[in-house]
Amino acid sequence: MFKDYLQSIEGVEVYAIISMIIFITFFIGIIIWLFKVDKQYIKKMRELPLEKDSSMNFGEVHYKNPDKKN
Amino acid sequence: MELEKFSYDNGIVRKFAFATVLWGLVGMLVGILIATQLFAPALNFNIPFLTFGRIRPLHTNAVIFAFVGNAIFMGIYYSLQRLCKARMFSDLFSSIHFWGWQLIIVSAAITLPLGFTTSKEYAELEWPIDIAIALVWIAFGINMFGTILKRREKHMYVAIWFYIATWVTVTVLHVVNSIEIPVSFLKSYPIYAGVQDALVQWWYGHNAVAFFLTTPFLGLMYYYLPKAANRPVYSYKLSIVHFWTLIFIYIWAGPHHLLYSALPDWAQSLGTVFSIMLIAPSWGGMINGLLTLRGAWDRVRENPILKFMVVAITAYGMATFEGPMLSLKNVNAIAHFTDWIISHVHIGALGWNGFLTFGILYWLIPKLWKTELYSKKLANFHFWIGTLGIVFYASSMYWSGITQSLMWKQFTPLGTLQYPNFLETVLQIVPMYIIRMIGGSLYFVGVIVMAYNLIKTTRQGAFQKDEAAEAPPLVKFEDPFKKGLRHRWLEGKPIYFLFLALVAILIGGIIEFVPTFLIKSNIPTIASVKPYTPLELQGRDIYIREACNSCHSQLVRPFRSETERYGEYSKAGEYVYDHPFLWGSKRTGPDLHRVGGKYPNFWHYLHMENPSSMSPGSIMPSYPWLLTNDLDVSNTEKKIKVMRSIGVPYPDGYEEIALQDLHAQAEEITLDLQKSGAPAESDKEIIALIAYLQRLGKDIKAKNYSTNK
């Protein structure tokens, strides 16, 4: 049946393998990054849409001393 | 630090919100009409413009691009300005985007009923409109990136990533799938043929669902759900993993629309594998949405906005679990071509897209008009009647899909088909079609109530076109965060971000396409398969105009139940001259790939005039105009030339004698019809259509056909 088409491509397995490798590499990269990322950054980003007062959200002053945050 | 004063453009948000509700009502109303036609075919009133095949794409386009499209733009234009702490880049571009998009919708609403269509699902619009779409889309892109570039907030919130991925991918999809050669102002042929055309189309179709109905809405979810619940998203880290894996994997899964087709097997398997993998990021998004409400579920009981959002996210979870399951070949063998798929897409459209849009509207309109929602009671009513509508709709379509599929496959103990007459399997599910129409109508009533509620809300509030805001300017400063610099660096650079997202989606596309396009042996040619005659070609274009492929497939799958019913299963090599391919995706009527020679010409003549005269109880509409319309042959020469330019081997100079051939073949069919007693005339459209139907699938019936691998 369709196996005829499948077998007619030389080295067809390589496509599946390449795709798998690209994806897994990328995925692992993201996971490693997430383990290394600064927690304050994640906290800031999470709260970004909720910030009511636009003067309060600028990174430098506000976050350089995260301990002072209430 | 000095604060910069500026204003948010709420005017453009209001415009898109208005368009969302208006087109939502139109698209759903057309949906109810075609749902009704499926059990009352006379409701086409014998008018071409109101016939199922022509207005079914009107329904899908109106809902996807007009209703959901405008909702996306509404949601983006509001949230992007706030997340970037900047007004939209250019008011002019906002206007061009809005009015251009509405103009495209109107031109679709005119051309589709008139029969101008490319036949490709969710990309039916003809080439001049395709160009207009590209231009408007670019205007939107410039406006969006301009805003991101002049933002006052260094980091891009995850919603913006989804918006960027949406824009990039839709651009690529639209361009690749719309490469066509014009024949006339509103007629073109795609450069791809047969299997390749099918692969490109479903790569497009699948990813239109992914990047028009999913990613922008996930972006909206990440903004509006925290807003409505007044609490941050459950896990920002999860949103990052979920974003990258989603756009990476989604792009590969397109071939799952073509399982058991004549597409090479390796491409089908690739589609299945990636579809299964898709569960992970999809459910990552769903879980992230639902868990955002942890500890706040008591509020869901009281707040209709949160109710809508919870059901939307749940529907997303259900649809994205069901999708991968449908990609398993054994499940697909049952579900494909049936109403099961209709149910699946409506869980997504009515549940996910519809309900999230309603939730956003109920949140946004009082906000823009600085007032409270007019009636919470009506919103709750909308929620319940909408939910009930979805339940009626989905359950009836699951029931009908599975019933019909099992009937198609049922054999008697003697080994013959239990239900050899296709119509018998249709009549069995007609009651389900009625229930579906009721479900859709309930949903529609809910939307009318919402429209009323929102209008009343705007009446009691005061709209402010430009909302004053202030924020410190974005200055270059040292990144205050210690670790994990690179991804944040990326977020600070939207253009690099755009590029990387593009690479992620292109890798999938290229690895899928290149082998199919470059390796000739992927599509074995069959020596006995010849190009269509000029009359057949004209007939094929009538088939496309009437969108016969909305209800009839041209693809016999390699199952015994199908080869028994229809004949030899379909081979890739049979479609090499099909610009465009016409495999279809739904069998409301039987497959037509082997219909050639099955019935006499006279049968087709009477059947097109009134299908129930040949098949009592048939739900196919009548096509009386085909018997009286003159066939337009003026473009025959051009069509042959265009076909040759895209690889159909008509001999040089054939276009000059094409008309002669056309008339000769038409005379032959007309004589045969007249002998049978039909008052046929050789210059009518029906003759060309019969010529095409009688040709279908016949090439390989020629004795001793040989495959050339």
Interface residues (C-beta under 8 A of the other chain):
Chain A: M1 F2 K3 D4 Y5 L6 S8 I9 V12 Y15 A16 I18 S19 I22 F23 F26 F27 I30 I31 W33 L34 K36 V37 D38 Q40 Y41 I42 K44 M45 R46 E47 L48 P49 L50 S54 S55 N57 F58 G59 E60 V61 Y63 K64
Chain B: M1 L3 S79 R82 L83 K85 E153 K154 H155 Y157 V158 A159 Y222 Y223 P226 K227 N230 R231 P232 V233 Y236 K237 I240 V241 W244 T245 F248 I249 W252 A262 P264 D265 W266 Q268 S269 L270 V273 F274 M277 A469 E470 A471 P472 F477 E478 P480 F481 K482 K483 G484 R486 H487 R488 A504 I507 G508 I511 P515 I519 S521 N522 I523 P524 P558 A572 K709
